[in-house]
């Protein structure tokens, strides 16, 4: 039954996306993203509001004598108050009118006025001349067909799933630029399953649309923890992406009070300068050359070496370490170049990190996981406390995992991790860390390397250098027999090629074409 419901949902989200994308017409995906995501958000909060509004009007039980227009009644139940002109029912009635764009913009303004936590967050892009008003009306009608904010839908996290799917599809549609706001779910889930942020402060200084926070909360929920045991902190330099993040968190009831935006970004203006986080999860821009490194040559964060002006990779690494609590751990995505590059002193910084015993684990990722880049990527795990931290002491050791062959092709250009792939990598790490764990090196997949082995490789951290090549399974067939079979197969293929070649020449000669 669960599988049937999942398949039904996949069909729903795909149909919604195809219909919504068709209505885009000539509008750029980067702009249209905020139109669609804004309307989905509006539909959600309106559904939740209408459900409680109906109960307050009925006035039975605990709602006896309640005023359905009293904003405090909604705040008491963690529901956003939606003023009359912003309610979905009103907008749907006016969806075919020429002024629908202005009506939706006015609705967004009214909601922000009555809900201070949403101030400056909601998009006001619906009256733009390049947004066809007939298409906007069609989009409103389309979104009207699905309940998003009622109790049943909230219990299934229906909106969360639709929202996540649409974010992924827009990232795919935008290509390279799409990666600025979206990290593929496979990677986020793997980071979260390895770090296990059950409690404490979770920080992402380049938080995009907030996927790291969402998965952290889901992890706690799935493992029957307490959501109020974790608090989240974030920073984002792109204002429109920050708005997506705030909406993404708001629909799940996650406190986004410590998610900040500024144009300067985390390097030039760190909005959480005194934060020491228990967990850091991040996917910073790969090989960013435009990070204002020339203005920060003597920054106190560069404890392990000055990062090159032309590449921010090791600026990010040291920024993460700077913000780690004494027992904190960080997991983040970097390009594979970070594992071996010696450009601009990067090799020296990497050496210092290994010598200071900060590098906990490196995971090599497969290609085609990202929508926005073909650059090969890896996961770094950096820990400030290698003496055990309630686990087995792994001082002077680094776990290398080569996951480059894991996953499956979701479609022609996108790879994903299956649940068992994530579980395999995460469990390998946890068994390595446990005091009574049954970790063993597996040739071609994982290796626990001592620091002296890393030194022999000049502090290059590419997992393939340590895990080796997988051992081929012995199928019991003698070598001579294999060669006979392969030779026979090759002869058959050559004979078939000759036959096809002769047939092609014959057909060409019939039409007077001479080779």
N, C-alpha and C positions, 0 to 999 in steps of 0.2 A: 504493500500500500504506500509506504514511504517513497519507494522508487517511482511509483506511478505519479505521486504528487510532485516529485522532483522533476520528472519528465514534463509534467503539465506546466510547471513553473518555467522551465527552460523554453517551452513553446511560447508561453505568455511573454516573457522578456524579449525573446527574439522577434515576435510579432510587433510588440510595442516599439522596439528599436527600428525595425524596417519601416513601420508606418511613420514614425517621427522623423526619420532621416529623409523619407520621401517628401515630407512637407518642408524640408529645409530649402529646397530649390537651389538658388544661386548663393545662398548665404554661407560664409565661411564657417567651418566646423568649430573653430576657436570661439567665434561669437555665438553661434547657435547653441553651443554647450550651455551657456548661462541662461538662455531662454528656456531650454528644456528642463535643466536641473532646477531652475527657479520655480517653474510651474509645478514640477513634481513635489517640491518642498511645500509650496502653497497648498496643493491638494491634500498633502498629508496633514498639515496642521489644521486645515479646515475640517477634514474628516473627524479628527480627534475632538475638535471644538464642537462640531455639530452633535456628536454622540453625547457629550456631557451636557450640551445645551438642551437636548431633548429630555434628559433625566431631570434637569433643573426645572424645566417647564412642567413636567409631570408632578414634581414636588412630592413624591412619595418617599417614605422611609427617612433616611438621613438627609434627604434633599427637601424635606418639608419646610415651606416658608422661604426657600432660597430665591434670590433674584438672578435670573438667567443672564442679565446684562452686567452683573457685578464682577469686575475683573478678579477680585480676590478669590472668588469661588473657583476660578480656573487655576490660579497660581497655587492654591492649596492642593490641587491634584496634579501639579506639574504639567499642565496643559496650557499652550499658548492661547491668549485671548485674541479672537479675530473680530474686528469691527464689522458692522453690517456691509459696508461697501466692498469689503475684502473677502467676504465669504464666497466659497466656490459656487454655491447655488446662484448667487447674484451674477458672478462673472460668466457662468455658463449661459444664463438667460440673455446676456448681452454679447455673446461670443461672435455673432454675425454682424454686429454694428461696426461702422467704420472707425469709431473711437475706441475700440476694444484695447488697442495698445496703450492708450493713455489711461484707461480704466485699470489695467493690470499694474501699471507703474504707480498709480495713486493707491492701489490696494497694498503694494509693497511698502510705500511710505507710511500708510496708516498702521500697518502691523508693527513696523519699527517704532512708531510713536508710542504704541501701547505695550510694547515688550522691549524694555531697555537692553536686554542681553542680545538682541538682534540688531541693535543700532549700527548702521553702516555696513550691514552684512548682505542684505537682500539685493538682487540685481534690479535695476530700473532701466531696462534696455528694450522694453516692449513697444515703445512709441517710435523707435528708429525707422527712418524711411526705407531702409533696405530690408526690413522685416515685413513681408507680405501679410497684410491683415487677414486675408482670407485663409492663408496657411496657419496663422496664429489661432484663428477660430477653429480650424480643423484640429489643431494640436490640443486645444482645450477640450473639444469633444472627445478626442481619443483618450486623453488622460482621465476624462470623466467615467470611462467604462470600467475602471478598476478602483476598488476600495483600497486605500492605503493607510489610513490613520485610525480606523475603528479598532476595537479591542482585539478582535480575531486576527486582523492583519498584523497588528503590532506584536501579538504573541508569536507569529510566524516570522517576524522581522521581514515582512514582504517588501516594505519600502527600502529597507537596508539592502536587500538583495537586488532590487530594481536599480537603486542608486549606484551600487557597486558595479553592476553590469554596464550601466550607461557610462560611468566614468571610464571603464575599460574600453568600451567601444569608441568613445570620443578620443581617448588616447591613441587608439589604433587609427582613427580617421585623421588625426592631426599629425601622425607620424613623429618625426624627431621632436617637435615642440611639445607633443603630448606627454613626454616623459617628465616634464617640469612639474606636473601635478599628480601623476599617478605611478605608483610602484605596483607591478603585477602581484596579484594575490598570492601566487605560489611562493614568491620570495618573502613576502611579509609573514606568511604563515610559518615558513621555515625559521625565520629569525625569532619569532615569538615562541615557537615550540622549543627552540634551543635555550633561549634566555629565561623562559618561564617567569614573566613579571607578575607574580602573585600579589606582592605588596611593595609599597614604597613609591618613589618618585620616578616617573617615566618621562624621558625627554627626547624630543626630536627637533634639532635646530634648523632643519630644512624640511618642514613637515608636509608640504604639498597639500593634498586634499584630506589628510588625516588618517590614511589607511593604517599606519602603525598603531595609532591609538585605538582605532576600532577593533583591530585584531587582538590587542592586549586585553581590552575589555571582554571580548568574546572568549578569550583563553580563560580568564578568571571565572566567567560564567560557566563555561563548559566543565571546569574542574571544581565547580561548586564552592568557589571562593566568595569573598565579599568585595563587591565593587567599590565600596567606600574605603577599602584598604589601599587603593592606588590613587595617585593624583598625577595629572598630566601637565606637561609644560611644553610649549612649542614656539617656533618662530618661523615666519615665512616672509620673503621679500617681495613676492608678487601679490598684489592686493586682490586681484580677481581669484587667484588660487586660494588665498587666505579666506575669502568669502565662501568658496566651495567647502573648505575645511570646517568652518564654523557651522555651515548648514549640515554637513555630513555628521558632525557630532551632535548638533541640536536634535536631529530626528531620532537619535538614540538616547537622548536624555543624558549625554555625557557633559560634564561641566567643562566648558571651553574658556573659562575666565582667564586662564594663563596661556592662551594661544595668542601671540602678539604678531603684529605686522609693522614693518617699516621698510622704506625704500632701500636703506643702506645695506641691510642683510646682516647675518650673524657675525661676520668678521669685523666690519666697520662699526656696527652698533649692536653689541650683545645685550639684548633686553633682559636677560636673566644672568647678570654678571656674577652673582653670588651663589647660584644654584649648584649644588652637588647632588647629582642624580644617582639613583640606585641602578637604573637601567637606561641605556641610550640605544635607540633604534633609529637608523637613518639610511637614506639613499641620496647622498649629495650628488650634484652634477658631476659627471665624469670628466676628468682632465680639464677642469675649468681654467681657462687662461685669463679671464676677465674678472678677477676676484680682488683687485686693488692691492695686490701683494706688495707693490712698490711703496705703498703708504704705511706698511706694517712691518718693516724690517726688524725693528727692535721690540716687537710685542712680547709680553711676558709669557704668552702661551707657547712660544717656540722653545720649550725646554730641551727638546731633543735634537734641535737643529733648525735653521731657517729654511722654510720651504721655498722652492724656486718661484720666482715671480710669474713664470709662464704656466704653472700647474698647481692647482689648489689641493690635490689629493692629500698630501701630508700636512697641509694646513688644517684640513678637516679632521684628520686623525688626531692631531695634537689638540684641536679644539674639543673634541670628544673627551680625550683624556683629562683635559683641564677641568671639565665639568663632572667627572666621575667622583662619587663618594669613595671613602677609603676602602669600602668593600664592594664597590660598584663594578658593573661589567657592561661593555658596549658591543653591539653587533651592528655592522653596517656594510653597505655595498660599495665596492670600488672597482675600477677597471683592472684587468689582469696586469697591466703595466706597473701597477703599484707593487707587485710582488717581486719584480726584478730590475726595475729602472734604476740607473745610477745618474741620471740627468739632474743637474742643478743641486747635487748633494743629497738626492733622495735615498741613494744607497747608504749613506752615512746615517741618515735619520732612521732607516729601517734597522740598521745594525744596532743603534742605541736602544731601540724599542725591544729588540731581542735580548740584548745584554742586561737591560733593566727588568727583564722577565715580565713584560707586559703583554706579549702576544700569546694568547691562549689557544686559538684554533684558527685554521684557514680552510675554507671550503671552496673548491673550484666548481663553478656553475656551468651547466650546458649552454650552448648557444640558443638563440631565438626565444629566450624567455622574455625579453623586453620588446615593447612595441616601438620604441623610439630610437633604438640604436642597435647596430650589429656588433658593437665593441664587446669582446669577451669580458665577462665579469666574474668576480669572486666575492665571498663574504669573509670579512675579518671579524674576529672576536678578541677583544682586548680587555684584560681584567687587571684591576688595581690590587687584587688580593689573591695571590697564587698559593698561599699556605694551606689551602683547603676550603676556607669559608664554608664550614659545615660539610665539605666534601673531602675527597682524597686530595692530598697535596700533590700538585704536579709542577713543583718548582723546577725550572730548568728544562721543561719539556714543552713541545708544541704538538698538538694533534693536527695532522693533515688529512683531509678527506677529499677525494676526487669524485664529485657527483656529476661529472660532465657527460656521463652516458645515461643518466637517469631521466625520467619524464617521458611524455608522449606528445605527439603532434596533435594539438587541438584542431588546427586547420593547416593549410599549406604553408603558412609563415609563422605560426605561433606555437611554441612549446609550453607545456604546463607540467607541474609535478602532480602526480597522483598522491592520494593520502599515504599510501604505503611507502612512496619515495621520501616524503617528508619524515615519516615515522622512522625509516631506516637511518637517515642521517642524524636526526635528533637523538634517537636511542643510542647510536654509536657514541655520540658526544657524552650523553648522560652516563652510560656504562663506563666510559673513560674517567669520568669525574667521581663516580660513586666509590666510597671506601670499600665496599664489597662487590664492586662491579665485575662483570665477566668479560671485560674488553680484551680483544686480541687483534693484533695487526692482521689485515687482510690484504694480500698482495693485489695491487691494482685499484684498491678502494681506500684503505685507511692505514696510517702509520703514526705511531707516537715517537717523535724524533727528539733525541737529546740535543742540548745546545751545541755540543761539539760537532754533531752531524750537520747542523745548520751552518756552523762556522766553515766546515769543509766546502760547503756550497756557496761560500762568500756571502752569506746571509740572504741569498735568494730564497723566497718562500713559495715558489711554485709547487703545488702538491705532487705533480707528476715526478719530480726529482726524488721524492721520498717514498711514495707508495709503490713505484715500479709499474711494470706491465702485468696485467692479469694473467694468471696461469691458465693455459688452455686445458679444457677437460679432456681426459683420455677416453675416447669412445671404444677402445679395444680393437680397432681395425688396424692391421699391420700397415706400415708405410708403403710397402710394395703394392698392396691392394688399392690403397688410396690413389697412388700414381697411375695405376692401370685405369681406374674409374675416371680420373680427371682427364687422362689422355683420350679415352673413348668419348667423353663428353665434349672435349675440344674438337675432335675430329667430326663429330656430328654437327656441331655449330658451324664449322668451316664448310662442310658439305651443304648445309642449309643456306649459308651465305652465297655460295657459288650458284646454287639453284635459283635463288632470288635474283642474283645478278644477271643470269641468263634470261630469266623471264622478263626482266626490265628491258634488256636489249631487244628482245623479241617484240615487245609491245611498242617500243620506240620505232623499230624498223617498219612496223605496220603503218605508221603515220608519216613515214618518210624522213625520220630524224636519224642522221648518221652520227655515231660516236667516233 
